[in-house]
Amino acid sequence: MLTIDLDKINIQDGQVILDLGCGKGRHIHKLYYFKKCHVIGLDLSFEDLQVTYEGFEKYPDISDDAERQFNLMAGDAHKLPFPDETFDRIICSEVLEHIPDYENIIKEIFRVSKKDAKIGISVPRWLPEKICWLLSDDYHNEPGGHVHIFKFRILKKAFESNGFSYLFNYYKHGLHSPYWWLKCFVGVKNDKNIFVNSYQKFLEWDIMKRPILTVFLEKIFDPLIGKSVVLYFKKNTSD
């Protein structure tokens, strides 16, 4: 289930796209088949990149299409290994909340994005995240865990202060917030809780089947308790 809507950043054939903090590949797998583009996934975790690569092996092989390429690389978002103005589009989903100096990452996103590039960003929404922190210290105290609870206006201002124009935002994954609240309440490391396991199976069923019922429920719950806030920006130009 994607958090960033690829249609919202107007991806076109021939573009070069960065999935910054690609994790196990949920966005970059979709990107590879979405348009005839060169997509690059960068992540700090080599193990997650291995999972992403294995995911590509499970999909139909269209590597004979020279216009469609992918690359995966391990790297640090604080110093991206790309020249200035490399990318037409950048997505960065559920990454900034892990990084103490997140404004440095925004500066790097600005540096490597082309003029008029569109950017899709997502982070945990303030209220659902705050509830998780109140319910459980283990939720965010793990190595590499969350170090920020973002208020929308603060994150929006950070991007605007670093050369981006705000376009719009919305909320996603309203059905996921109760799962994490329940998990935090019973203990995030409690893998045997029947209620947590049952809810997880429900979410997996929803992701695989996308029934009308859950699509309808998402339309209700996403604006109210969506787990993620998704923001879209455009790089300003000095011309």
C-alpha positions in Angstrom: 0.0 0.0 0.0 1.6 3.3 -1.2 1.7 6.4 0.9 2.8 8.8 -1.8 0.4 9.0 -4.7 2.6 8.8 -7.9 -0.1 10.5 -10.0 0.1 13.6 -7.7 3.7 14.3 -8.7 3.0 14.0 -12.4 5.6 11.5 -13.4 6.4 11.4 -17.1 8.4 8.9 -19.3 12.1 9.6 -19.4 12.3 11.2 -16.0 14.9 10.3 -13.3 13.3 9.7 -9.9 14.8 9.2 -6.4 13.1 7.1 -3.7 15.0 8.5 -0.7 14.9 6.0 2.1 13.3 3.3 -0.1 13.3 0.7 2.7 12.0 -2.6 1.5 10.8 -1.2 -1.8 7.1 -0.6 -1.6 7.3 2.7 -3.6 10.2 1.9 -5.9 8.6 -1.3 -7.1 5.6 0.6 -8.2 7.7 3.4 -9.7 9.6 0.9 -11.9 6.4 -0.1 -13.6 4.5 3.2 -13.4 6.3 4.9 -16.3 9.4 4.4 -18.5 11.8 6.1 -16.1 15.1 5.6 -14.4 14.3 5.0 -10.7 16.9 5.0 -8.0 16.4 3.7 -4.5 18.7 4.8 -1.7 18.6 3.6 1.9 21.0 3.4 4.8 20.1 -0.3 5.4 21.8 -2.8 3.1 19.5 -5.5 4.4 16.4 -3.6 3.3 18.0 -3.0 -0.1 18.5 -6.8 -0.4 14.8 -7.3 0.3 14.0 -4.6 -2.3 16.2 -6.3 -4.9 14.5 -9.7 -4.2 11.2 -8.0 -4.7 12.2 -7.0 -8.2 13.0 -10.6 -9.0 9.5 -11.6 -8.2 8.0 -9.2 -10.8 7.8 -9.7 -14.5 11.1 -9.0 -16.3 10.9 -5.9 -18.5 14.6 -5.1 -18.3 14.9 -5.3 -22.1 13.1 -1.9 -22.2 16.1 0.5 -22.3 14.0 3.4 -21.2 13.0 1.7 -17.9 15.9 1.2 -15.4 16.4 0.9 -11.7 19.4 1.1 -9.4 19.7 0.5 -5.7 22.4 1.9 -3.5 23.3 2.2 0.2 23.9 5.8 1.3 23.5 8.5 3.8 20.8 11.1 3.2 22.9 13.7 4.9 25.3 13.7 1.9 23.6 12.3 -1.2 26.0 10.8 -3.7 24.5 12.7 -6.7 25.4 15.8 -8.6 23.3 19.0 -8.3 19.9 19.0 -10.1 19.9 15.2 -10.9 16.3 14.3 -10.3 13.0 15.3 -11.9 11.0 13.8 -9.0 11.8 12.8 -5.4 9.8 10.8 -2.9 10.7 10.5 0.7 8.2 8.4 2.7 8.4 7.9 6.5 12.1 8.9 6.7 12.4 12.3 8.2 11.0 11.3 11.6 14.1 9.1 12.1 16.6 11.9 11.5 17.7 14.4 14.2 19.0 17.0 11.7 16.1 16.6 9.2 16.6 20.1 7.8 19.9 19.1 6.4 18.1 16.3 4.5 15.7 18.9 3.1 18.7 21.0 1.9 20.1 17.9 0.1 16.7 17.2 -1.5 16.8 20.7 -2.8 20.3 20.4 -4.1 19.8 17.2 -6.1 16.4 18.1 -7.5 16.0 19.8 -10.9 14.3 23.2 -11.4 10.5 22.8 -11.1 11.0 19.3 -9.6 8.0 17.9 -7.7 8.5 16.3 -4.3 6.3 13.9 -2.3 7.0 13.7 1.4 5.3 11.7 4.2 5.8 11.5 7.9 3.7 10.2 10.8 0.8 12.6 11.7 1.2 14.5 14.9 -1.8 13.2 16.9 -1.7 9.4 16.1 2.1 9.6 16.7 1.8 11.4 20.0 -0.7 8.8 21.2 1.8 6.0 20.3 4.6 7.8 22.3 2.3 8.3 25.3 1.3 4.6 25.3 4.8 3.1 24.8 8.4 4.1 25.3 9.5 1.1 23.3 7.7 2.4 20.3 10.2 5.1 19.7 13.2 4.2 21.8 14.5 1.5 19.5 17.8 2.1 17.7 17.0 4.0 14.5 13.5 4.8 15.9 11.4 7.9 15.7 13.0 11.1 17.1 10.5 13.7 15.9 6.7 14.2 16.2 6.0 16.6 13.4 3.4 19.2 13.4 2.2 19.9 9.9 2.9 23.6 9.9 6.5 23.1 11.2 7.4 20.6 8.5 5.7 22.8 5.8 7.6 25.8 7.0 10.9 23.8 6.9 10.5 23.0 3.3 9.3 26.5 2.3 12.4 28.0 4.1 14.6 25.7 2.1 13.4 26.6 -1.4 10.2 24.7 -2.0 6.7 25.9 -2.7 3.9 24.1 -0.9 1.3 22.5 -3.2 -1.2 20.5 -1.0 -1.5 17.8 1.6 -3.8 15.0 2.8 -3.8 12.1 5.3 -3.4 8.4 4.7 -3.8 5.1 6.5 -6.6 5.9 8.9 -7.2 2.2 9.5 -3.6 1.7 10.6 -3.6 4.1 13.6 -5.8 1.9 15.8 -3.5 -1.0 15.1 -0.5 0.9 16.4 -2.3 2.2 19.4 -3.4 -1.3 20.3 0.2 -2.6 19.7 1.6 0.1 21.9 -1.0 -0.5 24.6 -0.2 -4.3 24.9 3.5 -3.9 24.3 5.1 -3.4 20.9 7.2 -6.5 21.4 4.2 -8.6 22.4 3.9 -10.7 19.2 1.4 -13.2 20.7 -1.5 -10.9 21.5 -4.6 -12.2 19.8 -6.1 -8.8 19.2 -3.0 -7.4 17.6 -2.6 -10.4 15.4 -6.2 -10.3 14.4 -6.0 -6.7 13.5 -2.8 -7.3 11.5 -4.5 -10.0 9.5 -7.4 -7.6 8.8 -4.9 -5.0 7.5 -3.2 -7.6 5.3 -6.5 -8.7 3.9 -7.3 -5.0 3.2 -4.0 -4.5 1.4 -4.4 -7.6 -0.8 -8.1 -7.4 -1.5 -9.0 -3.7 -1.3 -12.7 -4.4 -0.6 -15.3 -1.7 -1.0 -16.0 -1.7 2.8 -12.4 -0.7 3.8 -12.1 1.7 0.9 -15.2 3.4 2.3 -13.9 3.3 5.8 -10.6 4.9 4.8 -12.4 7.8 3.3 -13.9 8.4 6.7 -11.0 7.7 8.9 -8.1 9.1 6.8 -8.9 12.7 7.5 -9.7 12.0 11.1 -6.9 9.7 12.3 -4.8 9.0 9.3 -1.4 7.6 10.5 0.6 9.6 7.9 0.4 13.1 6.6 1.5 13.5 3.0 2.8 16.8 1.6 3.6 17.8 -1.9 6.0 20.5 -2.9 7.6 22.1 -6.0 11.2 23.3 -6.1 11.3 27.1 -6.5 13.4 28.6 -9.3 15.4 31.8 -9.2 14.7 32.6 -12.9 
